[in-house]
Amino acid sequence: MIHSDDPRPWCIMRLQPNLQHQVLNRFQCRYEAEAHLKVLQQMMPNADYALLFDSAWVDSAWESSTVSFGYR
């Protein structure tokens, strides 16, 4: 997993029939994710989506930033 300097914990997932999922995009702010989700639902109303907050993404981004800055 690649992390940028700014964590993007909000993600939109497309839910697929056989208990699989696909992360479509990640966002820094919830309102951006909700707006994007609204557009997706209008474009493809029959698809199932989920809006999630991925705390593991934030934790791992924080850990990598503390190591890179040399905090002890």
GROMACS elastic network, one bead per residue, 0.5 to 0.9 nm:
[ bonds ]
;  ai    aj funct       b0    kb
    3     6     6  0.78460   500
    3     7     6  0.70444   500
    3     8     6  0.86227   500
    3    57     6  0.81682   500
    3    60     6  0.83306   500
    3    61     6  0.61838   500
    3    64     6  0.85252   500
    4     7     6  0.64897   500
    4     8     6  0.83969   500
    4    61     6  0.77062   500
    5    61     6  0.75580   500
    5    65     6  0.75037   500
    6    28     6  0.76190   500
    6    61     6  0.79350   500
    7    27     6  0.82992   500
    7    28     6  0.64381   500
    7    57     6  0.70195   500
    7    58     6  0.57814   500
    7    61     6  0.61782   500
    7    62     6  0.81799   500
    8    11     6  0.76155   500
    8    26     6  0.55484   500
    8    29     6  0.75865   500
    8    54     6  0.84984   500
    8    57     6  0.74207   500
    8    58     6  0.74004   500
    9    26     6  0.65998   500
    9    27     6  0.63859   500
    9    28     6  0.61330   500
    9    29     6  0.81322   500
    9    30     6  0.88308   500
    9    52     6  0.80075   500
    9    53     6  0.54590   500
    9    55     6  0.64695   500
    9    56     6  0.81859   500
    9    57     6  0.57812   500
    9    58     6  0.59921   500
   10    25     6  0.84583   500
   10    26     6  0.55202   500
   10    28     6  0.61809   500
   10    29     6  0.67544   500
   10    30     6  0.61576   500
   10    32     6  0.89269   500
   10    33     6  0.65793   500
   10    51     6  0.70783   500
   10    52     6  0.56972   500
   10    54     6  0.62592   500
   10    55     6  0.88849   500
   11    23     6  0.67667   500
   11    24     6  0.73806   500
   11    25     6  0.57117   500
   11    27     6  0.60891   500
   11    28     6  0.88307   500
   11    30     6  0.88264   500
   11    33     6  0.69245   500
   11    50     6  0.81897   500
   11    51     6  0.58636   500
   11    52     6  0.53730   500
   11    53     6  0.64510   500
   11    54     6  0.71698   500
   12    22     6  0.84582   500
   12    23     6  0.59329   500
   12    24     6  0.56468   500
   12    25     6  0.56665   500
   12    26     6  0.65791   500
   12    27     6  0.84740   500
   12    33     6  0.69767   500
   12    34     6  0.87299   500
   12    36     6  0.85245   500
   12    37     6  0.70079   500
   12    49     6  0.67561   500
   12    50     6  0.57358   500
   12    52     6  0.64507   500
   13    21     6  0.62500   500
   13    22     6  0.53588   500
   13    24     6  0.56211   500
   13    25     6  0.75852   500
   13    48     6  0.84916   500
   13    49     6  0.55122   500
   13    50     6  0.51664   500
   13    51     6  0.64792   500
   13    52     6  0.76517   500
   14    20     6  0.87038   500
   14    21     6  0.55729   500
   14    22     6  0.51955   500
   14    23     6  0.64493   500
   14    24     6  0.67467   500
   14    47     6  0.72987   500
   14    48     6  0.59072   500
   14    50     6  0.64859   500
   15    18     6  0.87840   500
   15    19     6  0.73701   500
   15    20     6  0.63884   500
   15    22     6  0.67160   500
   15    23     6  0.89729   500
   15    47     6  0.76306   500
   15    48     6  0.53481   500
   15    49     6  0.56032   500
   15    50     6  0.70994   500
   16    19     6  0.61769   500
   16    20     6  0.52898   500
   16    21     6  0.55128   500
   16    22     6  0.77725   500
   16    47     6  0.83094   500
   16    48     6  0.73900   500
   16    49     6  0.89194   500
   17    20     6  0.68387   500
   17    21     6  0.86385   500
   18    21     6  0.86696   500
   23    26     6  0.77614   500
   25    33     6  0.83898   500
   26    33     6  0.74951   500
   27    30     6  0.70546   500
   27    31     6  0.89286   500
   27    32     6  0.65831   500
   27    33     6  0.57904   500
   28    32     6  0.76338   500
   28    33     6  0.80859   500
   29    32     6  0.54964   500
   29    33     6  0.66372   500
   29    34     6  0.89067   500
   30    33     6  0.51045   500
   30    34     6  0.61536   500
   30    35     6  0.86449   500
   30    51     6  0.89059   500
   30    53     6  0.85057   500
   31    34     6  0.50162   500
   31    35     6  0.61358   500
   31    36     6  0.85978   500
   32    35     6  0.51867   500
   32    36     6  0.62259   500
   32    37     6  0.85489   500
   33    36     6  0.51393   500
   33    37     6  0.60229   500
   33    38     6  0.85901   500
   33    51     6  0.74437   500
   34    38     6  0.61674   500
   34    39     6  0.87998   500
   34    51     6  0.75892   500
   35    38     6  0.51417   500
   35    39     6  0.65493   500
   35    40     6  0.88499   500
   36    39     6  0.52088   500
   36    40     6  0.63098   500
   36    41     6  0.87160   500
   37    40     6  0.50307   500
   37    41     6  0.61383   500
   37    42     6  0.86227   500
   37    49     6  0.77910   500
   37    50     6  0.85432   500
   37    51     6  0.76994   500
   38    41     6  0.51793   500
   38    42     6  0.63190   500
   38    43     6  0.87462   500
   39    42     6  0.51254   500
   39    43     6  0.62024   500
   39    44     6  0.86009   500
   40    43     6  0.50936   500
   40    44     6  0.59447   500
   40    45     6  0.76755   500
   40    47     6  0.88100   500
   40    49     6  0.86553   500
   41    44     6  0.52419   500
   41    46     6  0.78999   500
   41    47     6  0.73993   500
   41    48     6  0.83354   500
   41    49     6  0.79903   500
   42    45     6  0.55944   500
   44    47     6  0.58381   500
   44    48     6  0.89260   500
   45    48     6  0.80076   500
   53    56     6  0.89509   500
   53    57     6  0.87751   500
   54    57     6  0.54856   500
   54    58     6  0.70316   500
   55    58     6  0.51309   500
   55    59     6  0.62045   500
   55    60     6  0.86436   500
   56    59     6  0.50389   500
   56    60     6  0.60541   500
   56    61     6  0.83899   500
   57    60     6  0.54256   500
   57    61     6  0.60970   500
   57    62     6  0.85696   500
   58    61     6  0.51278   500
   58    62     6  0.60631   500
   58    63     6  0.86219   500
   59    62     6  0.50993   500
   59    63     6  0.61888   500
   59    64     6  0.86856   500
   60    63     6  0.50200   500
   60    64     6  0.61435   500
   60    65     6  0.85487   500
   61    64     6  0.52410   500
   61    65     6  0.61842   500
   61    66     6  0.87167   500
   62    65     6  0.51603   500
   62    66     6  0.62265   500
   62    67     6  0.87039   500
   63    66     6  0.52598   500
   63    67     6  0.63342   500
   63    68     6  0.86855   500
   64    67     6  0.52381   500
   64    68     6  0.61668   500
   64    69     6  0.87290   500
   65    68     6  0.50729   500
   65    69     6  0.61908   500
   65    70     6  0.86022   500
   66    69     6  0.52921   500
   66    70     6  0.62382   500
   66    71     6  0.55538   500
   66    72     6  0.81612   500
   67    70     6  0.51297   500
   67    71     6  0.62902   500
   67    72     6  0.81854   500
   68    71     6  0.79705   500
